[in-house]
Amino acid sequence: RARARAAALLHATLVVAGPEAAAQLKTVLPGCVRAIRDKEAGIAELVAKCVRAIGHFVPIDSWLAAILPALTGRPRRIEQPVNIARLADNPDIN
């Protein structure tokens, strides 16, 4: 229950912060990658909403470099194609 509240609070914070959230991406995104695998009911869905909010408000070049190492285990150049970039096109941030 506490993790669900934390994820909901993170989502609200990201929506309020909007593009200013970019300053904290190196901290937030790796945590989201770990939390989205949570087995507790609803946590993954709440964390996915957080990621969609980031994709909506933060320019892709700001967050792509922060998320790639967490997903691949190694740094990658932004120019390389990555499927995660599709999140930025999702307008659903509710």
Secondary structure, DSSP 4 states (H G I P E B T S, - for coil): -HHHHHHHHHHHHHHHHGGGGGGGHHHHHHHHHHHTT--STTHHHHHHHHHHHHHHHS-HHHHHHHHHHHHHSS---TTS--GGGGGGG-----
